[in-house]
């Protein structure tokens, strides 16, 4: 599904190997492995230049009664728009202008059927994007092209929300999901150094590359 054999490494083997088998590189149980894989989605569509196409990767990180929340990289908007420098006006590319549709209108979120594995493409399901937010960089990073390489994507698509609730968050209630996500976010903010400690966190690399 996610990466070719040539680019597999420790970060991919953590969800590729036999569930619960440290020898294979996968410390997770089958249920956790499946939910990690199911969280990975593909964002794709027509580029800023309508003669071009775009494909990138993202991950579902939260869902509630209104939105499915998807995290991706800000540089994906730059790739989509075929620009090399961070734009002064992200909104132009996100929402469009008088002569172009924006990222929100041209790109959709594709996801699986709850049974994602490596080298398996997404299904036909594609959800429209409602909004995209790019975090501001509030410090001097000593380069004009510095950016906080994240975007937060929201979708109101009911089918995507149902998929996320069932196959990513294990049918937990919206209240349980919100509590768990908030607690994790608070821990990371307050103890960000611990987030870099591989003894406490697993770093898993997922994304849509070439399908074998």
C-alpha positions in Angstrom: 0.0 0.0 0.0 2.3 2.7 1.3 5.9 2.4 0.2 7.9 0.3 -2.3 10.3 -2.4 -0.9 13.3 -0.2 -1.9 12.3 2.5 0.5 11.2 0.4 3.5 13.0 1.0 6.8 12.6 0.7 10.5 9.8 3.3 10.5 7.8 1.3 8.0 8.5 -2.2 9.3 6.9 -1.1 12.6 3.5 -1.6 10.9 4.5 -3.8 8.0 5.9 -6.8 10.0 4.0 -9.5 11.8 1.8 -7.9 14.5 3.3 -8.2 18.0 6.5 -9.8 16.7 9.5 -7.6 17.6 11.8 -9.8 15.5 9.8 -8.6 12.4 10.1 -5.0 13.6 6.4 -4.6 14.5 5.7 -4.1 18.2 2.0 -3.4 17.8 -0.9 -5.8 18.1 -3.0 -6.6 15.0 -5.8 -4.1 16.0 -3.4 -1.2 16.5 -1.5 -2.0 13.3 -4.7 -2.0 11.3 -5.9 1.3 12.8 -2.5 2.9 12.0 -2.7 1.8 8.4 -6.4 2.8 8.1 -5.5 6.3 9.3 -3.4 6.9 6.2 -5.2 8.7 3.4 -4.3 10.0 -0.1 -4.9 13.6 -1.1 -5.1 14.1 -4.9 -6.6 16.0 -7.7 -6.1 18.7 -10.3 -3.2 21.1 -9.7 -3.2 24.9 -9.6 -2.5 24.6 -13.3 -5.4 22.5 -14.4 -3.3 20.7 -17.0 -1.3 19.2 -14.1 -2.2 16.6 -11.4 -1.2 16.2 -7.8 -1.0 13.3 -5.3 0.2 13.4 -1.7 -0.3 11.7 1.7 -2.0 12.6 4.9 -3.3 11.0 8.1 -6.5 11.2 10.0 -5.8 12.4 13.5 -9.3 13.3 15.0 -13.0 13.1 14.2 -16.0 14.7 15.8 -19.7 15.2 15.0 -18.9 17.9 12.5 -15.5 17.2 10.9 -12.9 14.6 10.1 -9.5 16.2 10.8 -6.6 15.3 8.5 -2.9 16.2 8.9 -0.6 16.7 6.0 2.5 18.7 5.0 2.4 22.4 4.0 4.9 21.7 1.3 2.2 19.6 -0.4 0.4 22.8 -1.3 3.6 24.1 -2.8 4.0 20.9 -4.8 0.4 21.1 -5.9 0.9 24.8 -7.0 4.3 24.0 -8.5 6.0 26.8 -6.5 9.4 26.5 -4.8 9.2 29.3 -2.3 6.8 29.6 0.6 4.0 31.9 -0.5 3.3 35.2 1.2 -0.4 34.5 0.8 -1.4 30.9 1.6 -5.0 31.8 1.3 -4.6 32.5 -2.4 -3.6 28.9 -3.1 -5.9 27.4 -0.5 -9.1 29.1 -1.6 -8.2 30.2 -5.2 -8.4 33.5 -6.9 -10.2 35.0 -9.9 -8.6 32.7 -12.4 -7.8 29.6 -10.4 -9.6 27.1 -8.2 -7.8 26.6 -4.9 -6.5 23.5 -3.1 -9.7 23.1 -1.2 -11.8 22.7 -4.4 -9.3 20.8 -6.6 -8.1 18.2 -4.1 -10.1 15.3 -2.5 -9.3 12.8 0.3 -9.2 9.2 -0.7 -9.4 6.4 1.9 -9.7 2.7 2.2 -12.4 0.3 3.3 -11.1 -0.5 6.7 -8.7 -3.2 5.6 -5.6 -1.2 4.5 -2.3 -3.1 4.1 1.0 -2.4 2.4 0.8 -2.2 -1.4 -3.0 -1.8 -1.4 -4.4 1.3 -3.2 -7.2 3.3 -1.7 -10.7 2.5 -2.7 -13.0 4.7 -4.8 -14.2 6.7 -1.9 -13.2 10.4 -2.1 -14.2 13.1 0.4 -14.3 16.8 -0.4 -12.2 19.2 1.7 -14.0 21.9 3.7 -11.0 24.0 4.8 -7.2 24.1 5.2 -5.2 25.9 7.9 -1.5 26.6 7.8 0.2 27.3 11.2 2.1 30.5 11.5 5.8 30.5 12.2 6.1 32.8 15.2 9.9 32.9 15.5 12.9 33.9 13.4 14.0 30.7 11.6 16.7 32.7 9.7 15.4 32.0 6.2 12.6 33.5 4.2 11.6 30.0 3.1 11.2 28.6 6.6 7.8 27.1 7.4 6.1 25.0 10.0 5.6 22.1 7.6 2.0 21.1 8.6 -1.5 21.8 7.4 -4.7 20.9 9.2 -7.4 19.8 6.8 -11.1 19.6 7.7 -13.7 17.6 5.9 -17.5 17.5 6.6 -17.9 14.4 4.6 -20.2 12.0 6.6 -18.8 8.8 5.0 -15.2 9.8 5.9 -16.3 10.7 9.4 -17.9 7.3 9.8 -14.8 5.6 8.4 -12.6 7.5 10.8 -14.7 6.7 13.9 -15.0 3.0 13.1 -11.7 2.1 11.5 -9.2 4.6 12.9 -10.6 5.2 16.4 -12.1 1.7 17.1 -15.7 2.9 17.4 -15.0 5.1 20.3 -17.4 7.9 21.1 -16.7 11.4 19.9 -16.2 12.4 23.5 -13.7 9.7 24.1 -11.8 10.6 21.0 -11.7 14.3 21.9 -10.4 13.5 25.4 -7.7 11.2 24.1 -6.5 13.6 21.4 -6.5 16.5 23.8 -4.6 14.6 26.5 -1.9 13.5 23.9 -1.6 17.1 22.5 -1.2 18.5 26.0 1.5 16.0 26.9 3.5 16.7 23.7 3.2 20.5 24.3 4.3 20.3 27.9 7.0 17.7 27.5 8.1 18.0 23.9 11.6 16.7 24.7 10.0 13.3 25.7 8.4 13.2 22.3 11.9 12.7 20.8 12.6 9.8 23.1 12.1 6.5 21.1 11.7 4.6 24.4 8.4 6.5 24.9 7.1 7.0 21.4 7.0 5.0 18.2 7.8 7.0 15.0 5.9 5.4 12.1 6.3 6.5 8.5 3.4 6.1 6.2 2.4 7.5 2.8 1.4 6.8 -0.7 4.3 6.2 -2.9 4.6 3.9 -6.0 2.2 1.0 -5.8 3.9 -2.3 -6.6 
